[in-house]
Amino acid sequence: MTASNGLADRYTRETEQMLASNGLADPYTSETEQMIASNGLADRYTRESERMTASNGLAGRYTSETEQMIASNGLADRYTRESERMTASNGLAGRYTRETEQMLASNGLADPYTRESEQMIASNGLADCYTS
């Protein structure tokens, strides 16, 4: 199902195994998706939401309303404007701009999740997002 929505790269078993070995298994396992859903982050990880974000060009993931909800659940650092400025200064501005959200939607989200990109992210001081 995720493959048909252009989100295959993020959720393939191979990638999940790689994430698991880097200490990020929890956000992607089915068990944790249920836990995340019960904690008010269902939009990001439920299958229904994946279809919604795919069809809406990622609107649900980056709207101000969702950012506020995420912030209230203890994930403010990743999505607040302050954090976006920090990522911009590290060469990842394209990931969060509206212009690039459109580009990501049209490109099937390849850029943020390829191994090459993850290495680039790590080298720009954002390794914590992806590595243990």
trRosetta pair geometry for C-beta under 8 A, 3 or more apart (Angstrom, degrees):
i j d omega theta_ij theta_ji phi_ij phi_ji
1 4 6.1 -56 -156 32 32 107
1 5 6.8 16 152 -7 63 111
1 47 6.4 20 113 -153 150 114
1 50 7.6 97 126 94 106 134
1 51 7.7 -55 169 -69 110 99
2 5 5.7 -68 -151 45 38 106
2 7 4.4 -82 -173 82 94 100
2 8 5.7 141 116 -86 90 49
2 10 7.4 -110 172 63 137 91
2 11 4.6 6 108 55 170 142
2 50 6.1 -53 -105 165 86 150
3 7 7.6 -102 -74 63 22 59
3 8 3.9 46 -109 -85 69 116
5 50 6.1 120 89 146 163 96
5 51 6.2 -122 -96 -106 144 53
5 54 3.8 -82 -170 -97 109 165
6 54 6.1 145 43 -137 99 110
6 108 3.5 -129 -159 -134 108 81
6 109 6.0 125 139 14 96 97
7 10 5.4 -44 179 35 82 114
7 11 6.0 40 131 5 95 115
7 50 6.0 -103 30 -166 164 113
7 54 6.5 -100 -28 -81 113 114
7 108 7.7 -144 -57 -175 37 74
7 109 6.0 26 -106 41 62 148
8 11 6.6 -94 -150 53 29 84
8 12 5.8 45 167 -57 76 97
8 108 8.0 -7 24 172 88 117
9 12 6.6 -33 -140 -6 21 110
9 15 6.7 95 167 -54 51 155
9 108 7.7 109 -4 135 115 97
9 109 6.5 -158 45 102 119 96
9 110 6.2 120 -25 -118 158 54
9 113 4.4 132 123 101 120 132
9 114 6.8 -49 -164 -72 144 58
10 15 6.5 -146 -174 115 20 158
10 109 6.7 -33 -30 126 116 137
10 113 4.9 -100 -79 -116 75 157
11 15 6.8 24 20 67 1 125
11 16 6.9 24 -163 -53 45 105
11 28 6.9 -179 -122 -156 73 114
12 15 4.7 90 60 9 84 101
12 16 6.9 -149 95 -6 43 86
13 16 5.5 -54 -145 37 35 113
13 17 6.3 37 155 -22 67 102
14 17 5.9 -55 -154 33 29 110
14 18 6.5 28 149 -17 64 105
15 18 5.4 -52 -148 37 37 112
15 19 6.1 38 152 -19 69 103
15 113 7.3 7 -138 176 150 113
16 19 5.5 -51 -145 38 33 111
16 20 6.1 39 152 -25 65 104
16 25 7.1 71 179 -131 80 74
16 28 5.2 -155 -122 120 96 140
16 29 7.7 113 -163 -75 124 62
17 20 5.5 -49 -146 33 31 115
17 21 6.5 29 154 -17 63 103
18 21 5.9 -56 -152 36 31 108
18 22 6.6 18 151 -8 63 111
19 22 5.7 -69 -151 45 34 105
19 24 4.2 -78 -178 80 93 103
19 25 6.0 141 113 -81 89 48
19 27 7.8 -88 163 55 140 95
19 28 5.9 72 90 10 153 145
19 130 7.8 -91 -118 -161 84 69
20 23 7.9 73 -177 -49 29 13
20 24 7.2 -100 -75 67 27 56
20 25 3.5 49 -112 -83 77 111
20 28 8.0 -104 -59 58 81 120
22 130 6.7 -11 139 149 153 61
22 131 4.8 -94 -164 -134 119 52
22 132 5.0 -162 177 -24 55 83
23 131 7.3 59 40 165 105 41
23 132 3.1 98 5 -97 135 101
24 27 6.0 -31 178 24 84 107
24 28 7.1 57 133 -3 85 110
24 130 6.8 -54 -33 -156 157 37
24 131 7.9 -84 -25 -107 117 12
24 132 7.4 -141 -30 -70 76 68
25 28 6.5 -93 -167 48 39 96
25 29 6.0 35 157 -36 84 110
26 29 6.3 -53 -138 18 29 108
26 32 4.6 135 179 -94 66 159
27 32 6.0 -116 -112 122 16 140
27 36 7.1 63 -141 -63 67 142
27 45 7.5 -138 178 -98 78 137
28 32 7.1 36 42 63 24 125
28 33 7.6 10 -165 -54 22 99
29 32 4.7 84 61 12 88 100
29 33 6.9 -145 95 -11 44 85
30 33 5.5 -51 -148 30 34 115
30 34 6.8 36 154 -19 64 99
31 34 6.0 -57 -163 31 31 110
31 35 6.7 27 144 -15 65 107
32 35 5.0 -50 -147 38 45 115
32 36 6.0 49 152 -22 72 100
33 36 5.6 -49 -144 36 32 112
33 37 6.3 39 152 -23 62 103
33 45 4.5 -154 -136 144 90 125
33 46 6.8 136 171 -85 110 49
34 37 5.6 -50 -150 32 31 115
34 38 6.6 27 153 -16 63 104
35 38 5.8 -58 -152 37 32 108
35 39 6.5 20 152 -13 65 112
36 39 5.7 -67 -150 42 32 107
36 41 4.5 -65 175 76 92 112
36 42 7.0 150 117 -81 79 43
36 44 7.1 -79 152 66 134 106
36 45 5.0 53 89 31 142 149
37 41 6.9 -96 -84 73 28 61
37 42 3.8 58 -136 -99 77 90
37 45 6.7 -117 -58 73 82 106
37 46 5.7 76 -96 -66 121 106
38 42 7.9 86 -34 -65 27 100
39 73 6.1 107 147 -150 100 127
40 69 6.3 -144 156 176 111 105
40 72 7.6 -57 120 90 154 103
40 73 5.3 -163 78 -81 118 132
41 44 5.1 -28 170 25 90 116
41 45 6.5 47 125 6 94 109
41 69 7.8 158 -93 130 61 107
41 70 6.8 69 -109 -107 101 77
41 73 6.0 -165 -54 109 103 170
41 75 7.8 66 -94 1 135 145
42 45 6.8 -96 -152 53 33 80
42 46 4.9 16 -180 -24 82 123
42 49 6.4 158 137 -33 68 139
43 46 7.1 -36 -102 25 13 102
43 49 4.6 153 -164 -127 42 142
43 52 7.6 -73 -154 73 82 137
43 53 7.9 108 166 -54 84 110
43 60 5.2 -143 177 166 119 120
43 61 7.6 -177 131 -86 106 51
43 66 6.2 -109 88 -124 153 120
43 69 7.9 73 21 90 133 149
44 49 6.3 -11 4 125 7 150
44 60 7.9 -167 -82 125 51 105
44 61 6.5 87 -114 -116 82 83
44 66 8.0 129 -62 -172 92 127
44 70 7.9 73 -46 -91 136 114
45 49 6.8 43 48 61 24 132
45 50 7.7 4 -168 -51 22 97
46 49 4.5 91 59 8 86 103
46 50 7.0 -144 96 -9 45 83
47 50 5.5 -49 -149 29 36 114
47 51 6.8 35 153 -16 65 100
48 51 6.0 -57 -159 34 32 109
48 52 6.4 30 146 -19 65 109
49 52 5.1 -53 -145 38 39 115
49 53 6.0 36 157 -18 72 102
49 60 6.2 -142 -161 118 94 156
50 53 6.0 -51 -141 37 29 105
50 54 6.2 32 155 -20 62 107
51 54 5.7 -57 -149 36 29 112
51 55 6.3 17 158 -10 65 110
52 55 6.1 -64 -146 42 27 101
52 56 5.9 4 163 -1 66 119
52 60 5.5 51 117 -21 113 148
53 56 6.0 -68 -134 51 27 98
53 58 5.2 34 -175 -111 95 44
53 59 7.1 -160 -129 42 61 56
53 60 4.8 -100 -85 46 84 110
53 61 5.4 55 -130 -32 131 102
56 59 4.0 -78 144 21 119 110
56 60 6.0 89 68 -17 144 88
57 101 6.6 89 151 142 93 95
57 102 6.3 2 -173 -111 130 58
57 105 3.8 -12 -140 -104 74 165
58 61 4.9 -47 -172 32 82 118
58 62 6.1 37 140 4 99 110
58 101 5.1 -137 76 -166 130 101
58 104 6.4 20 -20 90 153 118
58 105 5.5 -134 -3 -73 102 102
59 62 7.1 -96 -155 50 26 82
59 63 5.9 36 168 -51 72 106
60 63 6.6 -37 -133 1 24 112
60 66 6.2 108 174 -64 55 152
61 66 6.6 -146 -173 111 15 159
62 66 6.9 45 41 65 4 126
62 67 7.1 22 -164 -53 43 105
62 79 8.0 -162 -126 -146 62 111
62 96 7.0 166 -133 -149 129 71
62 101 6.0 -109 30 -102 158 143
63 66 4.7 90 60 9 84 100
63 67 7.0 -147 96 -7 43 86
64 67 5.5 -54 -147 35 34 113
64 68 6.4 36 155 -20 67 102
65 68 5.9 -55 -154 33 30 110
65 69 6.6 28 149 -18 63 106
66 69 5.4 -53 -148 37 38 113
66 70 6.2 39 152 -20 69 103
67 70 5.6 -52 -146 37 32 111
67 71 6.2 37 152 -23 64 104
67 79 4.6 -158 -137 145 90 122
67 80 7.1 135 174 -90 113 40
68 71 5.5 -50 -147 33 32 115
68 72 6.5 30 154 -18 63 104
69 72 5.9 -56 -152 35 31 109
69 73 6.7 19 152 -12 63 110
70 73 5.8 -68 -154 41 33 106
70 75 4.6 -65 171 73 92 114
70 76 7.2 149 116 -82 81 43
70 78 7.4 -80 149 68 133 103
70 79 5.1 48 91 35 141 152
71 75 6.8 -100 -89 71 30 62
71 76 3.8 57 -136 -98 81 88
71 79 6.6 -121 -60 75 83 107
71 80 6.1 83 -99 -74 120 94
75 78 5.3 -32 170 29 90 114
75 79 6.4 46 123 8 94 110
76 79 6.7 -98 -154 54 32 80
76 80 4.9 30 175 -41 82 118
76 83 7.4 160 141 -18 61 132
77 80 6.7 -34 -111 16 17 108
77 83 5.2 123 175 -85 47 138
78 83 5.8 178 -166 147 7 161
78 129 7.2 113 -120 -108 112 109
79 83 6.4 36 31 65 12 134
79 84 7.4 20 -168 -51 34 96
80 83 4.7 95 56 8 77 100
80 84 7.0 -136 100 -6 41 86
81 84 5.4 -51 -147 34 36 114
81 85 6.5 40 153 -20 66 99
82 85 5.9 -54 -157 32 31 111
82 86 6.7 32 146 -19 63 104
83 86 5.3 -49 -151 34 40 115
83 87 6.4 38 152 -17 69 100
84 87 5.7 -50 -146 37 35 107
84 88 6.3 41 150 -25 64 103
84 93 7.9 76 172 -128 81 65
84 96 4.9 -135 -135 113 108 161
85 88 5.4 -50 -148 32 33 116
85 89 6.5 32 154 -19 64 102
86 89 5.9 -55 -152 34 32 108
86 90 6.6 20 151 -10 63 110
87 90 5.6 -65 -151 44 37 107
87 92 4.3 -67 173 76 95 111
87 93 6.7 150 113 -78 82 44
87 95 6.7 -70 149 52 138 119
87 96 6.4 96 81 -4 138 131
87 126 6.7 45 -118 -84 88 141
88 92 6.9 -100 -83 69 28 59
88 93 3.7 53 -126 -89 80 98
88 96 7.6 -88 -62 49 89 118
90 124 4.2 112 169 161 101 108
90 125 5.2 -120 -126 53 132 107
90 126 6.0 129 125 -35 157 107
91 120 7.7 -105 110 164 127 104
91 124 5.0 -121 48 -124 111 141
92 95 5.0 -11 170 6 91 120
92 96 7.6 63 130 -4 87 97
92 121 6.7 52 -86 -114 134 84
92 124 6.3 145 -34 110 104 155
92 126 6.6 2 -18 -13 153 156
93 96 6.8 -83 -166 45 42 89
93 97 6.1 38 153 -33 81 112
93 100 7.9 146 121 -10 62 147
94 97 6.1 -55 -136 24 33 110
94 99 7.9 -72 -141 87 71 95
94 100 4.1 139 179 -93 70 153
94 103 7.6 -42 -179 59 106 141
94 111 7.9 -56 114 134 125 154
95 100 6.1 -91 -92 117 11 145
95 104 7.7 62 -141 -62 56 139
95 111 7.9 -152 -96 110 84 117
95 112 5.9 89 -124 -92 114 115
96 100 7.2 36 41 63 21 124
96 101 7.7 13 -163 -55 24 97
97 100 4.6 84 61 12 89 100
97 101 7.0 -143 96 -12 45 83
98 101 5.4 -48 -148 27 36 116
98 102 6.9 36 154 -17 64 98
99 102 6.1 -58 -165 32 32 109
99 103 6.7 28 143 -16 65 108
100 103 4.9 -49 -145 38 47 115
100 104 6.0 51 152 -24 73 98
101 104 5.6 -49 -145 35 31 112
101 105 6.4 35 153 -21 62 103
102 105 5.7 -52 -150 33 32 112
102 106 6.5 21 156 -11 65 108
103 106 6.0 -62 -149 42 30 104
103 107 6.0 11 158 -5 67 117
104 107 5.9 -70 -140 48 27 100
104 109 5.4 42 179 -98 94 58
104 111 6.6 -100 -108 40 85 111
104 112 7.0 15 -126 -12 127 111
105 109 7.7 23 -92 -55 30 77
107 110 5.3 -90 145 21 103 100
107 111 6.5 42 106 -15 144 98
109 112 6.3 -49 -174 36 79 101
109 113 6.3 36 141 5 94 121
110 113 6.9 -108 -164 51 28 89
110 114 5.9 29 169 -44 77 109
111 114 6.7 -48 -139 7 22 107
111 117 5.6 123 173 -86 56 149
112 117 5.9 -161 -151 139 18 153
113 117 6.6 36 35 63 14 133
113 118 7.3 18 -160 -51 32 101
114 117 4.6 94 58 6 82 101
114 118 7.0 -147 95 -7 43 84
115 118 5.5 -52 -147 35 36 112
115 119 6.4 38 154 -20 66 101
116 119 5.9 -54 -155 34 31 110
116 120 6.5 30 148 -18 64 105
117 120 5.3 -53 -148 37 37 113
117 121 6.2 40 151 -22 69 102
118 121 5.5 -47 -145 34 34 113
118 122 6.3 37 153 -21 64 102
118 130 5.2 -163 -148 163 102 162
119 122 5.6 -51 -149 35 32 113
119 123 6.4 26 154 -16 64 108
120 123 5.8 -60 -148 40 30 107
120 124 6.4 22 154 -16 65 112
121 124 5.8 -67 -150 40 30 107
121 126 4.8 -70 178 75 87 111
121 127 7.1 141 121 -83 81 45
121 129 6.7 -75 159 61 134 120
121 130 6.0 84 96 3 135 140
122 126 7.1 -99 -88 70 27 62
122 127 4.1 55 -135 -95 75 92
122 130 6.6 -94 -67 66 91 120
122 131 6.1 50 -107 -13 117 131
126 129 5.1 -5 161 9 93 118
126 130 7.4 60 123 5 84 100
127 130 6.4 -88 -161 54 44 86
127 131 4.7 -30 176 35 92 117
128 131 7.2 -67 -95 57 19 72
